[in-house]
Structures are given as structure tokens and as C-alpha cells.
Amino acid sequence: MDLSAIRNIIFDLGGVIIDLDVQATFAGFASVNRNPDASKLSLDEVGLLLDYEKGLISSEAFRAGIHEVLENPSLTDEKIDKVWNSMLLSIPEERLALIQRLAQNYRLFVLSNTNEIHVTAFNQIVEQVSGQPTIDAFFEKVYFSHEVKMRKPEQQIYEHVLEDSQLKPEETLFLDDKQENLLAAQEVGIGTIQVTPRQDILSIFANL
């Protein structure tokens, strides 16, 4: 990969820096579900997940919505958080070491569709692995969907990052695991690489 024109690298979080198992969360919700009509689809339909990722509802409102959908009066907020966070797995130390090496030559950023509960849990994993209190320690700036009130693949979130950090799209590389997010970044002129289990960021930058 030719990085000669690249000055800036933007990373997604889930599936790129931290390993994910999204099905673990939905399996967890299914195990405490008392509503025969509730499903993963119904959670999407009531807008809980997208609204929460865009910061349109609070964590308290999100938990209340989960309570309403699952109809389980014994379900505590702590249990909801535990199930919600069960999709967050590990952060291999070598990925953070790679990011530290890249920071010597590139401006580094994060652009992630996420939410307040996940950020708290994610940063706890970061601290366990690295000793740093938050992921912010490894990047010039992080952009979380729930904070900027936009989410990928909406074009305006990419434009916001470019404008806010004064980045030239032709000098910027974006790494994400979802094709639709990469295509949207390409629409504003950002270079992209898809991260997959066979092509993680360690292999992408192996010859750096």
C-alpha cells in the first residue's frame, strides 16, 4: 500500500481496534426477554439503537426503552448495561502499539458510531490493556456519533471531521469494517481500506 500521499488516518473502533461480537448482545437480550413480540428487528424499529448512537436520547431513556420492549420488570439497569456491553471483546496490545508507531508520522483520529454506555466500557478495556484512562490518549481527536449528533454513513459526519480538524480528503485514509461506511467516505474524496478478519490493521500496516 502506497502511503506517500497520506498525512491523516481515521480509524473506526468496533471491528477495527476492538474486537466485537454483536450477536452476544442480542442473544443476551433474548435471554431476558419476556415480550413474545420483541426481537432484534423490533429494537431497531422503535429507533432505540439509532437514536442512542446519534445522541438523540439519554442513557436513561435508552434503558427505559429496553425495559419497555422486553417487558421484564426484574431487569435492572446494571443488567441492561452488562448485556449491552457484552459485544465489546478485547483490544490486542499490538494494535495499540501499532497506533503509537503510526502517531510518529501521521495525524490520527477516531470516527465511531457509538454511545455513552459503550464508551465508558470501552475506556475501561483501554485502561486494563494500556494503563491509559481513555482511547483519547492515542489519537489527536476522537469523533463519537452520540457527541456530534451524526452517524456513519451520513455524509455530513465525514465532512464535519474534515472541516473540524482541517484535513484534506486526498491526504486522508479511513479504515472501517463496513463497506457502506467506506463508500460514504469515498464520496467526499477520502481514501479507504476495509478491515476484515483476514486483513486487520496489523496486516494492513505490516510493511510500514
C-alpha positions in Angstrom: 0.0 0.0 0.0 1.3 3.4 -1.0 1.0 5.9 1.9 3.2 8.5 0.3 0.3 11.0 -0.1 -1.3 10.2 3.2 -0.9 12.5 6.2 -4.0 11.6 8.2 -5.5 8.3 9.2 -9.0 7.9 10.7 -9.9 4.7 12.5 -13.3 3.1 13.3 -13.4 1.5 16.7 -15.5 -1.6 16.6 -14.1 -4.4 14.4 -11.0 -2.3 13.8 -9.4 -1.5 17.1 -11.6 -3.5 19.5 -13.0 -6.9 18.6 -16.8 -7.2 18.5 -19.4 -9.9 19.0 -22.7 -8.1 18.3 -24.7 -11.3 18.4 -23.6 -11.7 22.1 -25.7 -8.6 23.0 -28.8 -9.7 21.1 -28.5 -13.2 22.5 -28.3 -11.6 25.9 -31.4 -9.5 25.4 -33.2 -12.6 24.1 -32.4 -14.5 27.3 -34.1 -11.8 29.4 -36.9 -11.1 27.0 -40.5 -11.5 28.4 -42.2 -10.0 25.3 -43.0 -12.6 22.7 -43.2 -9.9 20.0 -39.8 -8.4 20.7 -36.8 -9.1 18.6 -33.6 -7.5 17.3 -35.8 -6.0 14.5 -38.3 -4.5 16.9 -35.4 -2.8 18.8 -34.3 -1.2 15.5 -37.9 -0.3 14.6 -38.6 1.6 17.8 -35.5 3.6 17.0 -33.7 2.9 20.2 -30.4 1.9 18.7 -30.0 4.6 16.1 -31.4 7.4 18.3 -29.0 6.4 21.1 -26.0 6.3 18.7 -26.9 9.8 17.5 -27.2 11.1 21.0 -30.9 11.9 20.5 -31.8 10.1 23.7 -30.0 9.8 27.0 -28.7 6.6 28.5 -31.6 6.7 30.9 -34.1 6.9 28.1 -32.3 4.1 26.2 -32.5 1.8 29.3 -36.2 2.7 29.7 -36.8 1.8 26.1 -35.1 -1.6 26.6 -37.3 -2.2 29.6 -40.4 -1.3 27.6 -39.5 -3.5 24.6 -38.5 -6.6 26.7 -41.3 -6.3 29.3 -39.2 -7.7 32.1 -39.8 -5.8 35.3 -37.0 -7.6 37.1 -34.4 -6.4 34.6 -32.1 -3.9 36.3 -30.2 -1.0 34.6 -27.0 -2.8 35.6 -28.1 -5.9 33.8 -29.0 -3.9 30.7 -25.6 -2.3 30.7 -23.9 -5.7 31.1 -25.8 -7.2 28.2 -25.3 -4.1 26.0 -21.6 -4.2 26.7 -21.2 -7.9 26.1 -20.5 -7.2 22.4 -17.2 -5.5 23.4 -14.4 -8.0 23.5 -10.7 -7.4 23.6 -8.2 -4.9 22.3 -4.9 -6.6 21.4 -2.0 -4.7 22.8 -0.2 -4.9 19.5 -2.9 -2.8 17.9 -2.4 0.0 20.3 1.4 -0.3 19.9 0.9 0.0 16.1 -1.2 3.1 16.6 1.6 4.6 18.8 4.1 4.0 16.0 1.8 5.5 13.4 1.4 8.6 15.5 5.0 9.4 14.9 4.4 10.1 11.2 0.6 10.6 10.8 -2.2 12.6 12.4 -4.5 10.0 13.9 -8.3 10.2 14.6 -11.2 8.0 15.5 -14.6 8.2 13.9 -17.1 5.7 15.5 -20.8 5.1 15.7 -21.1 4.6 19.5 -22.9 5.6 22.6 -22.2 6.7 26.2 -22.5 3.3 27.8 -20.2 1.7 25.3 -17.6 4.5 25.6 -17.4 4.0 29.4 -16.9 0.3 29.0 -14.5 0.7 26.1 -12.3 3.0 28.0 -12.2 0.6 30.9 -10.8 -2.0 28.5 -8.3 0.5 27.2 -7.1 1.2 30.7 -6.8 -2.5 31.5 -4.7 -3.1 28.4 -2.6 0.0 28.2 -2.8 1.9 31.5 -4.2 4.9 29.7 -7.5 6.1 31.1 -9.2 6.7 27.7 -8.7 6.0 24.0 -8.2 9.7 23.5 -4.6 9.2 24.7 -3.7 7.5 21.4 -5.3 10.0 19.0 -5.3 13.6 18.2 -9.1 13.7 18.4 -12.0 11.2 18.6 -15.3 11.7 17.0 -18.2 9.8 18.5 -21.6 9.7 16.8 -23.5 10.4 20.0 -21.5 13.5 20.7 -21.6 15.0 17.2 -25.3 14.0 16.7 -24.5 12.4 13.4 -23.6 8.8 12.4 -21.9 6.9 9.6 -22.7 6.6 6.7 -24.3 10.0 6.7 -22.1 12.2 4.5 -22.1 15.2 6.9 -20.2 13.3 9.6 -17.2 12.9 7.3 -17.4 16.5 6.2 -17.6 17.5 9.8 -14.3 15.6 10.6 -12.5 17.1 7.6 -13.6 20.6 8.5 -13.2 20.4 12.2 -9.6 19.0 12.0 -8.7 20.9 8.8 -7.9 17.7 6.9 -7.5 17.4 3.1 -9.5 14.4 1.9 -6.9 13.4 -0.6 -4.4 13.2 2.2 -6.7 11.2 4.5 -7.2 7.4 4.9 -10.2 5.9 6.6 -10.3 2.4 7.9 -13.6 0.7 8.7 -15.1 -2.8 8.7 -18.4 -1.8 7.0 -18.5 -1.3 3.2 -21.3 1.3 3.4 -19.2 3.5 5.7 -16.3 3.3 3.3 -18.4 4.1 0.3 -19.7 7.2 2.0 -16.2 8.4 2.9 -15.2 7.9 -0.7 -18.0 10.2 -1.8 -16.2 13.1 -0.1 -12.8 12.2 -1.5 -11.3 10.2 1.4 -9.2 7.1 0.7 -10.4 3.9 2.3 -9.4 0.4 3.2 -11.8 -2.2 4.6 -10.7 -4.0 7.7 -11.7 -7.7 7.8 -10.7 -10.7 10.0 -8.2 -11.6 7.3 -7.0 -8.1 6.8 -6.7 -6.3 10.2 -4.8 -3.2 10.8 -1.7 -5.1 11.7 -1.5 -6.7 8.3 -2.5 -3.5 6.5 0.5 -1.7 8.0 2.8 -4.7 8.2 5.3 -3.2 5.8 5.3 0.2 7.3 
